[in-house]
Amino acid sequence: MFSVNSQHQRFSIRRIQRARVRRGFSLTELMVVIVIIGLLAGAVAVGARAYMAAGRSGVARMEISQIVEALESYSAMKGRLPATNEGLQVLVESTDQFPGGLLKGNLNDPWGNPYEYVVPGPDGEPYEILCSGADGRIGTDDDISNTELGDE
């Protein structure tokens, strides 16, 4: 009835059909892969957030150092430090000697809060420059001050 050739053809067709069905992934396999990718992405995000926070703190320390240098230059030129009511704003204002000001840029920390200028500073220091840190409040553990920069 059946020739060997036609039986062979049927088996070949069935094998091809099974191969086509088996080529895809099951829903379970896809879900496992998606969960693994999600876990990896979460771990990377947590690690990146820690590096970002450390980077912002480093930028704040650098900017405070630049403000201190500008204050020292101002003191050498004028023979005094800026008064509390003058604040740090006098450092960015244009003068005859420094048309661009002693300090370029804005006076905000990496979190967008203004740097605080306190005259006189604590423990007999002539002044203190404060960065409120990530929480935006002075007086908390994440504050950065020019009085601490020499300790690191």
C-alpha positions as CSV (number, residue, x, y, z in Angstrom):
1,M,0.0,0.0,0.0
2,F,2.5,2.5,1.1
3,S,5.7,2.9,-0.7
4,V,8.8,3.2,1.3
5,N,9.3,6.6,-0.2
6,S,5.9,8.0,0.9
7,Q,6.4,6.7,4.5
8,H,9.8,8.3,4.6
9,Q,8.2,11.5,3.4
10,R,5.6,11.4,6.2
11,F,8.2,10.8,8.9
12,S,10.3,13.7,7.5
13,I,7.4,16.0,7.5
14,R,6.5,15.1,11.1
15,R,10.1,15.6,12.2
16,I,10.1,19.1,10.5
17,Q,6.8,20.0,12.2
18,R,8.1,18.9,15.6
19,A,11.3,20.9,15.1
20,R,9.3,24.0,14.3
21,V,7.2,23.6,17.4
22,R,10.3,23.1,19.6
23,R,12.1,26.2,18.3
24,G,10.3,28.6,20.6
25,F,10.7,29.1,24.3
26,S,8.0,28.3,26.8
27,L,6.4,31.0,28.9
28,T,8.2,29.6,32.0
29,E,11.6,29.8,30.4
30,L,10.9,33.4,29.3
31,M,9.7,34.4,32.8
32,V,12.9,32.9,34.4
33,V,15.1,34.9,32.0
34,I,13.1,38.1,32.7
35,V,13.4,37.6,36.4
36,I,17.1,37.0,36.2
37,I,17.6,40.1,34.1
38,G,15.5,42.1,36.5
39,L,17.6,41.0,39.5
40,L,20.8,41.9,37.7
41,A,19.5,45.3,36.7
42,G,18.4,45.9,40.3
43,A,21.9,45.0,41.6
44,V,23.5,47.3,39.1
45,A,21.2,50.2,40.0
46,V,22.0,49.9,43.7
47,G,25.7,49.8,43.0
48,A,25.4,52.8,40.7
49,R,23.5,54.8,43.3
50,A,26.3,54.3,45.8
51,Y,28.9,55.5,43.3
52,M,26.7,58.5,42.4
53,A,26.4,59.5,46.1
54,A,30.2,59.2,46.6
55,G,30.8,61.2,43.4
56,R,28.5,64.0,44.6
57,S,30.3,64.2,47.9
58,G,33.6,64.3,46.1
59,V,32.4,67.2,43.9
60,A,31.2,69.0,47.0
61,R,34.6,68.7,48.7
62,M,36.3,70.0,45.5
63,E,33.9,72.9,45.3
64,I,34.4,73.8,48.9
65,S,38.2,73.8,48.3
66,Q,37.7,76.2,45.4
67,I,35.6,78.5,47.6
68,V,38.2,78.4,50.3
69,E,40.9,79.4,47.8
70,A,38.7,82.2,46.5
71,L,38.1,83.4,50.1
72,E,41.8,83.4,50.8
73,S,42.4,85.5,47.6
74,Y,39.6,87.9,48.6
75,S,41.2,88.2,52.1
76,A,44.6,88.9,50.5
77,M,43.1,91.6,48.2
78,K,40.8,93.3,50.6
79,G,42.5,92.6,53.9
80,R,39.4,91.1,55.4
81,L,36.9,88.3,54.8
82,P,33.5,88.9,53.4
83,A,31.0,89.8,56.1
84,T,28.1,87.4,56.8
85,N,25.6,89.8,55.1
86,E,27.9,89.9,52.0
87,G,28.1,86.1,51.9
88,L,29.8,84.1,49.2
89,Q,28.1,86.2,46.5
90,V,31.0,88.7,46.5
91,L,33.3,86.0,45.2
92,V,31.4,85.6,41.9
93,E,30.9,89.4,41.3
94,S,33.0,91.1,38.7
95,T,35.8,93.4,39.9
96,D,38.5,95.4,38.1
97,Q,41.2,92.9,39.0
98,F,38.9,89.9,38.2
99,P,36.4,90.7,35.5
100,G,35.0,87.1,35.8
101,G,35.0,87.2,39.6
102,L,37.2,85.2,41.9
103,L,34.9,82.2,41.6
104,K,33.1,81.0,38.5
105,G,29.8,79.2,38.5
106,N,27.0,79.1,40.9
107,L,27.2,78.7,44.7
108,N,25.0,75.6,44.9
109,D,26.2,72.2,46.0
110,P,25.7,69.1,43.8
111,W,22.3,68.5,45.4
112,G,21.2,72.0,44.4
113,N,21.3,73.6,47.9
114,P,23.3,76.8,48.5
115,Y,26.6,76.5,50.3
116,E,26.4,78.1,53.8
117,Y,29.0,80.7,54.8
118,V,29.5,81.2,58.6
119,V,31.7,84.0,60.1
120,P,33.3,83.3,62.5
121,G,33.7,79.5,62.2
122,P,33.7,77.0,65.0
123,D,36.7,76.3,67.3
124,G,38.4,79.6,66.5
125,E,38.3,79.2,62.7
126,P,37.9,82.5,60.9
127,Y,35.0,81.0,58.7
128,E,33.2,77.8,57.8
129,I,31.8,76.7,54.5
130,L,29.1,74.1,54.9
131,C,27.4,71.8,52.4
132,S,24.1,70.3,53.7
133,G,24.6,67.0,51.9
134,A,21.9,64.8,50.3
135,D,19.3,65.5,53.0
136,G,19.5,69.3,52.5
137,R,19.7,70.1,56.2
138,I,22.6,71.6,58.1
139,G,23.5,69.8,61.3
140,T,23.2,66.2,60.2
141,D,25.8,63.5,59.6
142,D,26.1,64.0,55.9
143,D,27.2,67.6,56.1
144,I,30.5,68.5,54.5
145,S,32.6,71.4,55.9
146,N,35.9,73.0,55.0
147,T,37.1,72.4,58.6
148,E,36.9,68.6,57.9
149,L,38.8,68.7,54.6
150,G,42.2,68.6,56.1
151,D,41.3,65.5,58.2
152,E,40.9,63.2,55.1
